Amino acid sequence: MKQAEQYLKSDDRAVRKEVFELIEARRYQDSDKLDDIMTQLITIRTQIARNCGFDTYTEYKFSYRYDYTKDQINQFHESIRTVVTPIIQSFYAKRNEILKLDEIMPYDFDAPLITGLETQLFASTEEMVDKLCMLLHDMNPELEQFVRHLQQINNLDLETRPNKAP
């Protein structure tokens, strides 16, 4: 999925839409299984809370917090709703205006605002390491040599594959 996400940055809206729909269709395949796992988790957490004398898991979690209170969390959520959400909405409205769309869709969120620009930073893992080393050469040549050594002894595991975070 991480490799597919690069296509969400395409200039071509049809490509972005197709890839978005494919990603969502794949996620949907596991939705029942994930819902079941979440239901089990809620049941377990509720039982943990009750075992400790609380009615809800939220009450249990806040019973031993010392850095912030439940009221402070609620205030934080409210500030997100009243301050951040309007900023994001204006950001998307401006993006919509620049892209000249009737309606902005989730697959438009990463669309380039200027068409024709190169959006791919590197074509391969080798190229990524080479570009990193070019940068490190000027910043810290010793660190560059360290990265090169890791590359030579095949200790850089950078390729995307199933069940591995990028």
C-alpha positions as CSV (number, residue, x, y, z in Angstrom):
1,M,0.0,0.0,0.0
2,K,2.9,2.4,0.7
3,Q,4.2,1.9,-2.8
4,A,0.7,2.5,-4.2
5,E,0.4,5.7,-2.2
6,Q,3.0,7.4,-4.4
7,Y,0.4,7.4,-7.2
8,L,-1.9,9.6,-5.1
9,K,0.6,12.4,-5.9
10,S,0.0,12.0,-9.6
11,D,-0.9,15.0,-11.8
12,D,-3.6,12.7,-13.3
13,R,-6.8,12.8,-11.3
14,A,-8.1,9.6,-12.9
15,V,-5.0,7.8,-11.7
16,R,-5.3,9.2,-8.2
17,K,-9.0,8.1,-8.1
18,E,-8.3,4.6,-9.3
19,V,-5.4,4.0,-6.9
20,F,-7.4,5.5,-4.0
21,E,-10.3,3.2,-4.8
22,L,-8.0,0.2,-5.0
23,I,-6.4,1.0,-1.7
24,E,-9.8,1.4,0.0
25,A,-11.1,-1.8,-1.6
26,R,-8.1,-3.7,-0.1
27,R,-8.7,-2.1,3.3
28,Y,-12.3,-3.1,3.1
29,Q,-11.4,-6.7,2.7
30,D,-10.1,-6.8,6.3
31,S,-12.8,-4.5,7.8
32,D,-14.9,-7.3,9.4
33,K,-11.7,-8.9,10.9
34,L,-10.5,-5.6,12.2
35,D,-13.9,-4.7,13.6
36,D,-13.9,-8.1,15.5
37,I,-10.4,-7.4,16.9
38,M,-11.6,-3.9,18.0
39,T,-14.7,-5.4,19.7
40,Q,-12.5,-7.9,21.5
41,L,-10.2,-5.1,22.6
42,I,-13.1,-3.0,23.9
43,T,-14.4,-6.0,25.9
44,I,-11.0,-6.7,27.4
45,R,-10.4,-3.1,28.3
46,T,-13.8,-2.7,29.9
47,Q,-13.1,-5.8,32.0
48,I,-9.7,-4.5,33.1
49,A,-11.4,-1.3,34.2
50,R,-14.1,-3.1,36.1
51,N,-11.6,-5.4,37.7
52,C,-9.9,-2.2,39.0
53,G,-13.2,-0.7,40.3
54,F,-14.0,1.6,37.4
55,D,-17.1,1.8,35.2
56,T,-15.3,2.6,32.0
57,Y,-11.8,2.2,30.6
58,T,-11.5,5.9,30.2
59,E,-12.0,6.4,33.9
60,Y,-9.4,3.7,34.6
61,K,-6.8,5.3,32.2
62,F,-7.2,8.7,33.8
63,S,-7.0,7.4,37.3
64,Y,-3.2,7.2,37.2
65,R,-2.4,10.1,34.9
66,Y,-0.5,12.9,36.4
67,D,0.5,15.0,33.4
68,Y,-3.0,16.0,32.2
69,T,-6.6,15.5,33.2
70,K,-9.6,14.2,31.3
71,D,-11.0,17.8,31.3
72,Q,-7.7,19.1,29.7
73,I,-8.0,16.4,27.0
74,N,-11.6,17.5,26.3
75,Q,-10.4,21.1,26.1
76,F,-7.7,20.1,23.7
77,H,-10.3,18.2,21.5
78,E,-12.5,21.3,21.5
79,S,-9.6,23.6,20.5
80,I,-8.9,21.2,17.6
81,R,-12.5,21.5,16.6
82,T,-12.8,25.2,16.8
83,V,-9.3,26.3,15.8
84,V,-7.6,23.7,13.7
85,T,-10.6,22.3,11.7
86,P,-11.4,25.7,10.2
87,I,-7.8,26.2,9.2
88,I,-7.7,22.8,7.5
89,Q,-11.0,23.5,5.8
90,S,-9.6,26.8,4.4
91,F,-6.5,24.9,3.3
92,Y,-8.6,22.4,1.3
93,A,-10.8,25.2,-0.1
94,K,-7.6,26.9,-1.4
95,R,-6.3,23.6,-2.8
96,N,-9.7,23.1,-4.5
97,E,-9.5,26.6,-6.0
98,I,-5.9,26.0,-7.3
99,L,-6.7,22.6,-8.7
100,K,-9.9,24.0,-10.3
101,L,-12.1,21.2,-9.1
102,D,-15.8,21.2,-8.6
103,E,-15.3,19.3,-5.4
104,I,-12.2,18.2,-3.6
105,M,-12.1,14.4,-2.8
106,P,-9.8,12.4,-0.5
107,Y,-7.6,11.4,-3.5
108,D,-7.0,15.1,-4.2
109,F,-5.3,15.8,-0.9
110,D,-1.8,15.0,-2.1
111,A,-2.2,16.1,-5.7
112,P,0.5,18.4,-6.9
113,L,-0.5,22.1,-6.9
114,I,1.8,22.8,-9.8
115,T,1.7,20.2,-12.6
116,G,4.8,18.9,-14.4
117,L,7.0,18.9,-11.4
118,E,9.0,15.8,-10.5
119,T,7.3,14.3,-7.5
120,Q,9.4,11.2,-7.1
121,L,12.5,11.8,-5.1
122,F,14.3,8.6,-6.2
123,A,13.6,5.7,-8.4
124,S,15.3,3.0,-6.4
125,T,16.7,2.2,-3.0
126,E,20.3,2.5,-4.4
127,E,19.5,6.0,-5.6
128,M,18.0,7.0,-2.2
129,V,21.1,5.8,-0.4
130,D,23.3,7.6,-3.0
131,K,21.4,10.9,-2.5
132,L,21.5,10.5,1.3
133,C,25.3,10.0,1.1
134,M,25.7,13.1,-1.1
135,L,23.9,15.1,1.6
136,L,25.9,13.5,4.4
137,H,29.2,14.1,2.7
138,D,28.8,17.8,3.2
139,M,27.3,17.5,6.7
140,N,29.2,14.7,8.3
141,P,31.6,12.6,6.1
142,E,32.1,10.1,8.9
143,L,28.4,9.4,9.0
144,E,28.4,9.1,5.2
145,Q,31.1,6.4,5.5
146,F,29.1,4.6,8.1
147,V,26.0,4.5,5.8
148,R,28.2,3.3,2.9
149,H,29.6,0.6,5.1
150,L,26.1,-0.6,6.1
151,Q,25.2,-0.6,2.4
152,Q,28.3,-2.6,1.5
153,I,27.7,-5.3,4.1
154,N,24.0,-5.4,3.1
155,N,22.7,-4.2,6.5
156,L,20.2,-1.6,5.1
157,D,16.7,-3.1,4.9
158,L,14.9,-0.3,3.1
159,E,12.7,-2.0,0.6
160,T,9.0,-2.0,1.2
161,R,7.4,-5.4,1.5
162,P,4.4,-7.0,3.2
163,N,4.2,-6.6,7.0
164,K,7.1,-4.2,7.1
165,A,6.7,-0.5,7.8
166,P,8.5,1.8,5.5
